Amino acid sequence: MQKRALGNTGYQVSAVVYGGIVSMNDGQEASDRYVAWAMERGVNYFDVAPTYGDAEEKLGRSLIPYRKDVYLACKTTQRMKVDAEKELKRSMELVVRLKQEGVLRKVGFSAHSEQAALRLLELYDFDTALFPMNWMLDRNEGIGRALAKKAKEKGVGLLGMKSFIERAWKDDAEKAAYPKSWCKPFGVDQTELRVAAMKHAIEMGSNVLVPPGNFENFSFMVEHADEALQPLTDAERQMLDNHFKQVAEYPFFVKSNGGWPV
């Protein structure tokens, strides 16, 4: 799999990264198998958070043989109100100090509100941003374009998540088939749409892609990563336009709610 520059971090990162949710709730043996499979195919960036069930524990053990060969991103569970800049400043003062001391190598943020993400880029010199870069959001409200532009201007590495998402869930029964995904990913029978959606996220400005949580989605993205780095064709763009008309009534992310969730 091709490696791509992650903004100005100096890191060359696999085009598809490993989201820790893949390891969540599937047991240690499965996590070990998933990680070994990923390493064999060149994945070198792993992302995890304390809110991902037992993923930190399982992924941590799975990475022991490979730790020196990969980048590991971990999140904090802290949440700030949109207008609580004083609280954010106090937190960032600690983060900056830890970075200066070498405890942290790079500092990034994850957001689902483009307004909040743009504000964060104004306030601090982040190294990376994790944000939904999705074909549907782009067509619905143009979400993601402004952030991608600002990230490129500032040299911030942009990790595009939710590129594989088709729409919001219609009901709980439908959601039960994908317990690790907060919104509906494209199905296994929608190969062309899946690849087109990946291409679209790269075209929007994503440096690399973060797949939905289950292993099948992750493995598909890895196996089609090089294809996804090819230009989005006019036929693929039209296919996404046509599909948007079929699912537009089920948006999973809207600006009027601050971004997330619907």
MIDOSE-1310 file (N, C-alpha, C; in nm, 2 decimals, decimal comma, always signed):
residues 262
mqkr	+0,08/-0,12/+0,00/+0,00/+0,00/+0,00/+0,09/+0,13/+0,00; +0,05/+0,22/-0,08/+0,12/+0,35/-0,09/+0,12/+0,42/+0,05; +0,23/+0,49/+0,07/+0,24/+0,58/+0,19/+0,22/+0,72/+0,14; +0,16/+0,81/+0,23/+0,13/+0,95/+0,20/+0,18/+1,04/+0,31
algn	+0,22/+1,16/+0,27/+0,26/+1,26/+0,37/+0,14/+1,30/+0,45; +0,16/+1,30/+0,58/+0,05/+1,34/+0,67/+0,08/+1,49/+0,71; +0,03/+1,58/+0,62/+0,05/+1,72/+0,64/+0,20/+1,75/+0,65; +0,24/+1,83/+0,74/+0,38/+1,87/+0,76/+0,44/+1,79/+0,88
tgyq	+0,38/+1,68/+0,92/+0,43/+1,61/+1,04/+0,57/+1,54/+1,01; +0,60/+1,52/+0,88/+0,72/+1,45/+0,84/+0,69/+1,30/+0,84; +0,57/+1,25/+0,87/+0,53/+1,11/+0,87/+0,48/+1,07/+0,73; +0,53/+0,95/+0,69/+0,48/+0,89/+0,57/+0,38/+0,78/+0,62
vsav	+0,26/+0,79/+0,60/+0,15/+0,71/+0,66/+0,08/+0,63/+0,55; +0,04/+0,51/+0,59/-0,04/+0,43/+0,50/-0,17/+0,50/+0,46; -0,21/+0,48/+0,34/-0,33/+0,55/+0,28/-0,45/+0,52/+0,36; -0,46/+0,40/+0,42/-0,57/+0,36/+0,51/-0,51/+0,33/+0,65
vygg	-0,57/+0,39/+0,75/-0,52/+0,37/+0,89/-0,61/+0,27/+0,96; -0,56/+0,22/+1,07/-0,64/+0,12/+1,15/-0,71/+0,19/+1,27; -0,84/+0,19/+1,26/-0,92/+0,25/+1,37/-0,93/+0,15/+1,48; -0,91/+0,19/+1,60/-0,91/+0,09/+1,71/-1,04/+0,02/+1,73
ivsm	-1,15/+0,07/+1,68/-1,28/+0,01/+1,70/-1,27/-0,13/+1,63; -1,19/-0,15/+1,53/-1,18/-0,28/+1,47/-1,15/-0,39/+1,57; -1,06/-0,35/+1,67/-1,02/-0,45/+1,77/-1,12/-0,46/+1,89; -1,22/-0,37/+1,89/-1,31/-0,37/+2,00/-1,41/-0,49/+2,01
ndgq	-1,42/-0,55/+2,12/-1,52/-0,65/+2,15/-1,51/-0,78/+2,07; -1,40/-0,80/+2,00/-1,39/-0,92/+1,92/-1,29/-1,02/+1,98; -1,23/-0,99/+2,10/-1,14/-1,08/+2,17/-1,00/-1,06/+2,13; -0,90/-1,10/+2,21/-0,76/-1,08/+2,19/-0,71/-1,15/+2,07
easd	-0,75/-1,27/+2,05/-0,70/-1,35/+1,94/-0,74/-1,28/+1,80; -0,87/-1,24/+1,80/-0,91/-1,17/+1,67/-0,83/-1,04/+1,65; -0,81/-0,96/+1,76/-0,74/-0,84/+1,75/-0,59/-0,86/+1,70; -0,53/-0,97/+1,76/-0,40/-1,00/+1,71/-0,39/-1,04/+1,56
ryva	-0,50/-1,11/+1,52/-0,50/-1,15/+1,38/-0,53/-1,03/+1,29; -0,61/-0,94/+1,33/-0,64/-0,82/+1,25/-0,51/-0,73/+1,24; -0,44/-0,71/+1,35/-0,33/-0,63/+1,34/-0,22/-0,69/+1,26; -0,20/-0,82/+1,27/-0,10/-0,89/+1,19/-0,13/-0,88/+1,04
wame	-0,26/-0,89/+1,01/-0,30/-0,88/+0,87/-0,27/-0,74/+0,82; -0,30/-0,64/+0,90/-0,28/-0,50/+0,87/-0,13/-0,47/+0,85; -0,04/-0,52/+0,94/+0,10/-0,50/+0,93/+0,16/-0,56/+0,80; +0,11/-0,68/+0,77/+0,16/-0,75/+0,64/+0,13/-0,67/+0,52
rgvn	+0,03/-0,58/+0,53/-0,02/-0,50/+0,41/+0,03/-0,36/+0,42; +0,11/-0,33/+0,51/+0,18/-0,20/+0,51/+0,11/-0,09/+0,60; +0,00/-0,12/+0,67/-0,06/-0,03/+0,76/+0,04/+0,01/+0,87; +0,06/+0,14/+0,89/+0,16/+0,18/+0,99/+0,10/+0,29/+1,08
yfdv	-0,03/+0,32/+1,08/-0,09/+0,42/+1,17/-0,21/+0,36/+1,24; -0,21/+0,37/+1,37/-0,32/+0,31/+1,45/-0,38/+0,42/+1,53; -0,51/+0,42/+1,54/-0,59/+0,53/+1,62/-0,68/+0,46/+1,72; -0,67/+0,50/+1,84/-0,76/+0,44/+1,95/-0,80/+0,55/+2,05
apty	-0,90/+0,51/+2,13/-0,95/+0,60/+2,23/-1,01/+0,53/+2,35; -1,01/+0,59/+2,47/-1,07/+0,52/+2,58/-1,22/+0,49/+2,57; -1,28/+0,56/+2,48/-1,43/+0,54/+2,47/-1,46/+0,42/+2,37; -1,36/+0,35/+2,32/-1,38/+0,24/+2,23/-1,38/+0,11/+2,30
gdae	-1,46/+0,10/+2,41/-1,48/-0,03/+2,48/-1,34/-0,08/+2,53; -1,31/-0,21/+2,49/-1,18/-0,27/+2,53/-1,07/-0,25/+2,43; -1,09/-0,16/+2,33/-1,00/-0,15/+2,22/-0,86/-0,11/+2,27; -0,84/-0,02/+2,36/-0,71/+0,02/+2,41/-0,63/-0,11/+2,46
eklg	-0,70/-0,19/+2,54/-0,63/-0,30/+2,60/-0,60/-0,41/+2,49; -0,70/-0,44/+2,41/-0,67/-0,54/+2,30/-0,57/-0,49/+2,20; -0,59/-0,37/+2,15/-0,49/-0,32/+2,05/-0,35/-0,30/+2,11; -0,35/-0,26/+2,23/-0,21/-0,24/+2,30/-0,14/-0,37/+2,30
rsli	-0,20/-0,48/+2,33/-0,13/-0,61/+2,34/-0,10/-0,66/+2,19; -0,19/-0,63/+2,10/-0,17/-0,68/+1,96/-0,05/-0,60/+1,90; -0,02/-0,48/+1,94/+0,08/-0,40/+1,88/+0,22/-0,42/+1,94; +0,23/-0,50/+2,05/+0,36/-0,52/+2,12/+0,47/-0,56/+2,02
pyrk	+0,45/-0,66/+1,93/+0,56/-0,70/+1,84/+0,59/-0,59/+1,74; +0,51/-0,49/+1,72/+0,52/-0,40/+1,61/+0,54/-0,25/+1,65; +0,54/-0,23/+1,78/+0,53/-0,09/+1,83/+0,63/+0,00/+1,77; +0,75/-0,04/+1,75/+0,86/+0,05/+1,70/+0,84/+0,08/+1,55
dvyl	+0,75/+0,01/+1,49/+0,73/+0,03/+1,34/+0,60/+0,11/+1,31; +0,53/+0,15/+1,41/+0,40/+0,22/+1,38/+0,38/+0,35/+1,45; +0,29/+0,43/+1,40/+0,25/+0,55/+1,47/+0,12/+0,52/+1,54; +0,11/+0,56/+1,67/-0,01/+0,53/+1,75/-0,07/+0,66/+1,80
ackt	-0,20/+0,69/+1,76/-0,27/+0,81/+1,80/-0,37/+0,77/+1,91; -0,37/+0,84/+2,02/-0,46/+0,81/+2,13/-0,54/+0,94/+2,16; -0,66/+0,93/+2,20/-0,75/+1,04/+2,22/-0,77/+1,06/+2,38; -0,81/+1,18/+2,42/-0,85/+1,20/+2,55/-1,00/+1,20/+2,55
tqrm	-1,06/+1,17/+2,67/-1,20/+1,17/+2,68/-1,26/+1,30/+2,72; -1,17/+1,40/+2,74/-1,22/+1,54/+2,78/-1,30/+1,60/+2,67; -1,41/+1,67/+2,71/-1,49/+1,74/+2,61/-1,51/+1,88/+2,66; -1,51/+1,98/+2,57/-1,52/+2,12/+2,60/-1,65/+2,17/+2,54
kvda	-1,72/+2,26/+2,60/-1,82/+2,33/+2,54/-1,77/+2,42/+2,42; -1,85/+2,45/+2,32/-1,80/+2,52/+2,21/-1,74/+2,65/+2,25; -1,80/+2,72/+2,35/-1,75/+2,85/+2,38/-1,66/+2,86/+2,50; -1,62/+2,74/+2,55/-1,54/+2,73/+2,67/-1,39/+2,74/+2,63
ekel	-1,35/+2,86/+2,58/-1,21/+2,87/+2,53/-1,11/+2,88/+2,64; -1,15/+2,93/+2,76/-1,06/+2,93/+2,88/-1,03/+2,79/+2,92; -1,13/+2,70/+2,92/-1,10/+2,56/+2,96/-1,01/+2,50/+2,85; -1,04/+2,53/+2,73/-0,96/+2,47/+2,62/-0,81/+2,52/+2,63
krsm	-0,80/+2,65/+2,67/-0,66/+2,70/+2,68/-0,58/+2,63/+2,79; -0,65/+2,61/+2,90/-0,58/+2,54/+3,01/-0,54/+2,40/+2,97; -0,63/+2,33/+2,90/-0,59/+2,20/+2,85/-0,48/+2,20/+2,76; -0,48/+2,29/+2,66/-0,38/+2,30/+2,56/-0,24/+2,34/+2,62
elvv	-0,24/+2,42/+2,73/-0,12/+2,45/+2,79/-0,05/+2,33/+2,84; -0,12/+2,23/+2,89/-0,07/+2,11/+2,94/-0,02/+2,03/+2,82; -0,10/+2,02/+2,71/-0,06/+1,94/+2,59/+0,07/+2,00/+2,53; +0,08/+2,13/+2,52/+0,20/+2,19/+2,47/+0,32/+2,16/+2,55
rlkq	+0,30/+2,17/+2,68/+0,42/+2,13/+2,77/+0,46/+1,99/+2,75; +0,36/+1,90/+2,75/+0,40/+1,76/+2,73/+0,47/+1,73/+2,59; +0,43/+1,81/+2,49/+0,49/+1,80/+2,36/+0,64/+1,85/+2,37; +0,66/+1,96/+2,44/+0,79/+2,01/+2,46/+0,88/+1,92/+2,54
egvl	+0,82/+1,84/+2,63/+0,90/+1,75/+2,71/+0,92/+1,62/+2,64; +0,86/+1,60/+2,52/+0,88/+1,48/+2,45/+0,79/+1,36/+2,48; +0,69/+1,39/+2,57/+0,60/+1,29/+2,61/+0,50/+1,26/+2,49; +0,47/+1,37/+2,42/+0,38/+1,36/+2,30/+0,47/+1,41/+2,18
rkvg	+0,46/+1,33/+2,07/+0,54/+1,37/+1,95/+0,46/+1,47/+1,87; +0,33/+1,44/+1,85/+0,25/+1,53/+1,77/+0,11/+1,55/+1,84; +0,04/+1,65/+1,81/-0,08/+1,68/+1,87/-0,19/+1,71/+1,77; -0,30/+1,64/+1,78/-0,41/+1,66/+1,68/-0,54/+1,67/+1,75
fsah	-0,65/+1,68/+1,68/-0,78/+1,68/+1,74/-0,88/+1,61/+1,64; -0,99/+1,57/+1,70/-1,10/+1,50/+1,63/-1,22/+1,59/+1,65; -1,30/+1,61/+1,55/-1,42/+1,69/+1,56/-1,52/+1,65/+1,46; -1,65/+1,68/+1,49/-1,76/+1,65/+1,40/-1,83/+1,78/+1,36
seqa	-1,79/+1,89/+1,42/-1,84/+2,02/+1,38/-1,73/+2,09/+1,30; -1,76/+2,13/+1,17/-1,66/+2,20/+1,09/-1,64/+2,34/+1,15; -1,74/+2,40/+1,21/-1,72/+2,53/+1,27/-1,62/+2,52/+1,39; -1,63/+2,42/+1,47/-1,54/+2,40/+1,58/-1,40/+2,37/+1,53
alrl	-1,39/+2,28/+1,43/-1,26/+2,24/+1,37/-1,19/+2,36/+1,32; -1,26/+2,45/+1,25/-1,19/+2,57/+1,19/-1,15/+2,66/+1,30; -1,22/+2,67/+1,41/-1,19/+2,75/+1,52/-1,06/+2,70/+1,59; -1,05/+2,57/+1,60/-0,94/+2,51/+1,67/-0,81/+2,53/+1,59
lely	-0,82/+2,53/+1,45/-0,71/+2,56/+1,37/-0,66/+2,71/+1,38; -0,76/+2,79/+1,42/-0,72/+2,93/+1,44/-0,65/+2,95/+1,57; -0,69/+2,87/+1,67/-0,64/+2,89/+1,81/-0,50/+2,83/+1,83; -0,47/+2,71/+1,77/-0,35/+2,64/+1,80/-0,29/+2,58/+1,68
dfdt	-0,16/+2,55/+1,69/-0,09/+2,49/+1,58/-0,09/+2,34/+1,59; -0,21/+2,28/+1,56/-0,22/+2,14/+1,56/-0,14/+2,07/+1,45; -0,10/+1,95/+1,47/-0,03/+1,87/+1,37/-0,13/+1,80/+1,28; -0,24/+1,75/+1,33/-0,33/+1,67/+1,26/-0,48/+1,70/+1,30
alfp	-0,57/+1,67/+1,21/-0,71/+1,68/+1,23/-0,78/+1,56/+1,18; -0,87/+1,50/+1,26/-0,95/+1,39/+1,22/-1,10/+1,44/+1,20; -1,15/+1,43/+1,08/-1,28/+1,49/+1,05/-1,35/+1,41/+0,95; -1,49/+1,41/+0,95/-1,56/+1,34/+0,84/-1,54/+1,40/+0,71
mnwm	-1,49/+1,32/+0,61/-1,48/+1,37/+0,47/-1,56/+1,27/+0,39; -1,68/+1,31/+0,36/-1,78/+1,22/+0,31/-1,85/+1,27/+0,19; -1,87/+1,19/+0,09/-1,94/+1,22/-0,04/-2,08/+1,28/-0,01; -2,15/+1,23/+0,08/-2,29/+1,27/+0,11/-2,29/+1,41/+0,17
ldrn	-2,20/+1,43/+0,27/-2,19/+1,56/+0,34/-2,15/+1,67/+0,25; -2,06/+1,63/+0,16/-2,02/+1,73/+0,06/-2,13/+1,78/-0,03; -2,21/+1,68/-0,08/-2,32/+1,72/-0,16/-2,44/+1,78/-0,09; -2,46/+1,74/+0,04/-2,57/+1,79/+0,11/-2,55/+1,94/+0,16
egig	-2,43/+1,97/+0,22/-2,41/+2,10/+0,28/-2,27/+2,15/+0,25; -2,19/+2,08/+0,17/-2,05/+2,12/+0,15/-1,96/+2,11/+0,27; -2,00/+2,02/+0,36/-1,92/+2,00/+0,48/-1,79/+1,94/+0,45; -1,68/+1,99/+0,50/-1,55/+1,94/+0,49/-1,45/+2,02/+0,40
rala	-1,51/+2,09/+0,30/-1,43/+2,16/+0,20/-1,35/+2,27/+0,27; -1,41/+2,35/+0,35/-1,34/+2,46/+0,42/-1,23/+2,42/+0,51; -1,26/+2,31/+0,58/-1,16/+2,25/+0,67/-1,04/+2,20/+0,59; -1,07/+2,13/+0,48/-0,96/+2,07/+0,40/-0,87/+2,18/+0,35
kkak	-0,93/+2,29/+0,31/-0,86/+2,41/+0,25/-0,77/+2,47/+0,36; -0,82/+2,49/+0,48/-0,75/+2,55/+0,59/-0,64/+2,46/+0,63; -0,67/+2,33/+0,64/-0,56/+2,23/+0,68/-0,45/+2,23/+0,59; -0,48/+2,23/+0,46/-0,37/+2,24/+0,36/-0,28/+2,36/+0,37
ekgv	-0,35/+2,48/+0,39/-0,28/+2,60/+0,41/-0,18/+2,60/+0,53; -0,23/+2,54/+0,64/-0,15/+2,53/+0,76/-0,06/+2,41/+0,77; -0,06/+2,32/+0,67/+0,02/+2,20/+0,68/-0,03/+2,10/+0,78; -0,15/+2,10/+0,81/-0,21/+2,01/+0,91/-0,25/+1,88/+0,84
gllg	-0,21/+1,77/+0,89/-0,24/+1,64/+0,84/-0,39/+1,61/+0,86; -0,46/+1,58/+0,75/-0,60/+1,56/+0,75/-0,64/+1,41/+0,74; -0,69/+1,35/+0,84/-0,73/+1,21/+0,84/-0,88/+1,21/+0,82; -0,93/+1,16/+0,71/-1,07/+1,16/+0,67/-1,14/+1,04/+0,72
mksf	-1,23/+1,06/+0,81/-1,32/+0,95/+0,86/-1,46/+0,96/+0,80; -1,53/+0,85/+0,81/-1,67/+0,84/+0,76/-1,68/+0,86/+0,61; -1,57/+0,83/+0,54/-1,58/+0,84/+0,39/-1,66/+0,73/+0,33; -1,67/+0,62/+0,41/-1,74/+0,50/+0,37/-1,89/+0,50/+0,40
iera	-1,93/+0,60/+0,47/-2,07/+0,61/+0,52/-2,17/+0,64/+0,41; -2,28/+0,57/+0,40/-2,38/+0,59/+0,30/-2,49/+0,69/+0,35; -2,53/+0,67/+0,47/-2,65/+0,75/+0,52/-2,67/+0,72/+0,67; -2,77/+0,78/+0,73/-2,81/+0,75/+0,86/-2,88/+0,62/+0,87
wkdd	-2,89/+0,56/+0,99/-2,97/+0,44/+1,00/-3,12/+0,48/+0,99; -3,19/+0,38/+0,93/-3,34/+0,40/+0,92/-3,41/+0,35/+1,05; -3,35/+0,25/+1,11/-3,42/+0,19/+1,23/-3,31/+0,11/+1,31; -3,35/+0,07/+1,43/-3,26/-0,01/+1,51/-3,23/-0,15/+1,46
aeka	-3,32/-0,20/+1,39/-3,30/-0,34/+1,33/-3,19/-0,33/+1,23; -3,19/-0,23/+1,14/-3,09/-0,22/+1,04/-2,95/-0,19/+1,11; -2,95/-0,12/+1,21/-2,83/-0,08/+1,28/-2,77/-0,21/+1,35; -2,85/-0,30/+1,38/-2,80/-0,42/+1,45/-2,69/-0,50/+1,37
aypk	-2,70/-0,49/+1,24/-2,60/-0,56/+1,16/-2,46/-0,50/+1,16; -2,45/-0,37/+1,21/-2,33/-0,30/+1,22/-2,31/-0,24/+1,35; -2,29/-0,32/+1,46/-2,28/-0,27/+1,59/-2,17/-0,17/+1,62; -2,07/-0,17/+1,53/-1,95/-0,08/+1,56/-1,96/+0,05/+1,48
swck	-2,07/+0,07/+1,41/-2,08/+0,19/+1,33/-2,19/+0,28/+1,37; -2,17/+0,41/+1,39/-2,27/+0,50/+1,43/-2,37/+0,54/+1,32; -2,33/+0,51/+1,20/-2,41/+0,54/+1,08/-2,39/+0,43/+0,98; -2,47/+0,42/+0,88/-2,47/+0,31/+0,79/-2,36/+0,32/+0,68
pfgv	-2,27/+0,22/+0,68/-2,17/+0,22/+0,58/-2,22/+0,15/+0,45; -2,16/+0,18/+0,34/-2,20/+0,11/+0,22/-2,19/-0,05/+0,24; -2,28/-0,12/+0,18/-2,28/-0,26/+0,19/-2,18/-0,34/+0,11; -2,16/-0,46/+0,14/-2,06/-0,54/+0,07/-2,09/-0,56/-0,08
dqte	-2,21/-0,54/-0,12/-2,25/-0,55/-0,26/-2,24/-0,42/-0,33; -2,19/-0,32/-0,27/-2,18/-0,18/-0,33/-2,03/-0,15/-0,36; -1,96/-0,24/-0,42/-1,82/-0,22/-0,44/-1,78/-0,09/-0,52; -1,85/-0,06/-0,62/-1,82/+0,06/-0,70/-1,85/+0,19/-0,62
lrva	-1,96/+0,19/-0,55/-1,99/+0,31/-0,47/-1,88/+0,32/-0,35; -1,84/+0,21/-0,30/-1,74/+0,22/-0,19/-1,61/+0,28/-0,24; -1,56/+0,23/-0,36/-1,44/+0,28/-0,41/-1,45/+0,43/-0,45; -1,57/+0,47/-0,51/-1,59/+0,60/-0,55/-1,59/+0,70/-0,43
amkh	-1,65/+0,65/-0,32/-1,66/+0,73/-0,20/-1,52/+0,75/-0,14; -1,44/+0,65/-0,15/-1,30/+0,66/-0,10/-1,22/+0,76/-0,19; -1,24/+0,75/-0,32/-1,18/+0,85/-0,41/-1,22/+0,99/-0,38; -1,35/+1,01/-0,35/-1,41/+1,14/-0,33/-1,34/+1,20/-0,20
aiem	-1,32/+1,12/-0,10/-1,26/+1,17/+0,03/-1,12/+1,22/+0,00; -1,05/+1,14/-0,08/-0,91/+1,18/-0,11/-0,91/+1,31/-0,20; -1,00/+1,32/-0,29/-1,02/+1,44/-0,38/-1,05/+1,56/-0,29; -1,13/+1,54/-0,19/-1,17/+1,66/-0,10/-1,05/+1,71/-0,03
gsnv	-0,95/+1,63/-0,01/-0,83/+1,68/+0,06/-0,78/+1,59/+0,18; -0,84/+1,47/+0,20/-0,79/+1,38/+0,30/-0,65/+1,33/+0,26; -0,56/+1,33/+0,36/-0,43/+1,27/+0,33/-0,44/+1,12/+0,34; -0,52/+1,07/+0,44/-0,54/+0,93/+0,46/-0,68/+0,91/+0,51
lvpp	-0,72/+0,78/+0,50/-0,86/+0,75/+0,53/-0,87/+0,66/+0,66; -0,98/+0,68/+0,74/-1,00/+0,60/+0,85/-1,14/+0,52/+0,83; -1,14/+0,39/+0,82/-1,26/+0,32/+0,78/-1,35/+0,30/+0,90; -1,48/+0,26/+0,87/-1,57/+0,22/+0,98/-1,52/+0,11/+1,06
gnfe	-1,58/+0,08/+1,17/-1,52/-0,01/+1,27/-1,50/-0,15/+1,24; -1,58/-0,22/+1,16/-1,56/-0,37/+1,16/-1,45/-0,40/+1,06; -1,40/-0,53/+1,07/-1,28/-0,57/+1,00/-1,31/-0,58/+0,85; -1,43/-0,61/+0,81/-1,46/-0,63/+0,67/-1,45/-0,49/+0,60
nfsf	-1,50/-0,38/+0,66/-1,49/-0,25/+0,60/-1,34/-0,21/+0,59; -1,27/-0,24/+0,70/-1,12/-0,20/+0,71/-1,05/-0,28/+0,60; -1,07/-0,41/+0,59/-0,99/-0,49/+0,49/-1,03/-0,45/+0,35; -1,15/-0,41/+0,32/-1,19/-0,37/+0,19/-1,11/-0,24/+0,15
mveh	-1,11/-0,15/+0,25/-1,04/-0,02/+0,22/-0,89/-0,05/+0,20; -0,83/-0,13/+0,28/-0,69/-0,16/+0,26/-0,66/-0,22/+0,12; -0,75/-0,32/+0,08/-0,73/-0,39/-0,05/-0,75/-0,30/-0,17; -0,83/-0,19/-0,15/-0,86/-0,10/-0,26/-0,79/+0,04/-0,24
adea	-0,70/+0,05/-0,15/-0,64/+0,17/-0,12/-0,57/+0,24/-0,24; -0,49/+0,16/-0,31/-0,41/+0,21/-0,43/-0,51/+0,26/-0,53; -0,62/+0,18/-0,55/-0,72/+0,22/-0,65/-0,79/+0,35/-0,61; -0,81/+0,37/-0,48/-0,87/+0,49/-0,43/-0,79/+0,62/-0,45
lqpl	-0,66/+0,60/-0,47/-0,57/+0,71/-0,49/-0,57/+0,76/-0,63; -0,64/+0,69/-0,72/-0,65/+0,73/-0,86/-0,76/+0,84/-0,87; -0,76/+0,92/-0,97/-0,86/+1,03/-0,98/-1,00/+0,98/-0,99; -1,09/+1,05/-0,93/-1,23/+1,02/-0,94/-1,28/+1,04/-1,08
tdae	-1,34/+0,95/-1,15/-1,38/+0,96/-1,29/-1,51/+1,04/-1,29; -1,54/+1,09/-1,41/-1,67/+1,15/-1,43/-1,79/+1,05/-1,41; -1,77/+0,93/-1,45/-1,87/+0,83/-1,43/-1,89/+0,80/-1,28; -1,79/+0,79/-1,21/-1,80/+0,77/-1,06/-1,87/+0,89/-0,99
rqml	-1,83/+1,01/-1,04/-1,89/+1,13/-0,98/-2,04/+1,13/-1,01; -2,08/+1,09/-1,13/-2,22/+1,08/-1,16/-2,29/+0,98/-1,08; -2,23/+0,86/-1,06/-2,28/+0,76/-0,98/-2,31/+0,80/-0,84; -2,22/+0,88/-0,78/-2,24/+0,93/-0,65/-2,36/+1,03/-0,65
dnhf	-2,36/+1,12/-0,75/-2,47/+1,21/-0,76/-2,61/+1,14/-0,77; -2,61/+1,04/-0,85/-2,74/+0,96/-0,86/-2,78/+0,89/-0,73; -2,68/+0,84/-0,66/-2,71/+0,77/-0,54/-2,75/+0,87/-0,43; -2,69/+0,99/-0,43/-2,73/+1,09/-0,33/-2,88/+1,12/-0,34
kqva	-2,94/+1,12/-0,46/-3,08/+1,14/-0,48/-3,16/+1,04/-0,41; -3,11/+0,92/-0,40/-3,18/+0,80/-0,33/-3,18/+0,81/-0,18; -3,07/+0,87/-0,13/-3,05/+0,86/+0,02/-3,05/+1,00/+0,09; -3,08/+1,10/+0,01/-3,06/+1,24/+0,07/-3,15/+1,27/+0,19
eypf	-3,26/+1,19/+0,20/-3,36/+1,21/+0,31/-3,31/+1,15/+0,44; -3,19/+1,09/+0,43/-3,13/+1,02/+0,55/-2,99/+1,08/+0,59; -2,98/+1,21/+0,60/-2,85/+1,26/+0,63/-2,80/+1,22/+0,77; -2,68/+1,20/+0,79/-2,63/+1,16/+0,92/-2,55/+1,27/+0,99
fvks	-2,55/+1,39/+0,93/-2,46/+1,50/+0,98/-2,52/+1,63/+0,92; -2,56/+1,72/+1,01/-2,61/+1,85/+0,95/-2,55/+1,97/+1,03; -2,53/+2,08/+0,96/-2,47/+2,20/+1,02/-2,56/+2,26/+1,12; -2,69/+2,25/+1,11/-2,78/+2,31/+1,20/-2,77/+2,25/+1,34
nggw	-2,72/+2,13/+1,35/-2,70/+2,06/+1,48/-2,56/+2,08/+1,53; -2,48/+2,17/+1,47/-2,34/+2,19/+1,50/-2,26/+2,08/+1,44; -2,32/+1,99/+1,36/-2,25/+1,89/+1,29/-2,30/+1,75/+1,32; -2,28/+1,71/+1,45/-2,30/+1,57/+1,48/-2,37/+1,55/+1,62
pv	-2,46/+1,46/+1,64/-2,52/+1,38/+1,54/-2,65/+1,44/+1,49; -2,71/+1,37/+1,39/-2,84/+1,41/+1,34/-2,94/+1,39/+1,45
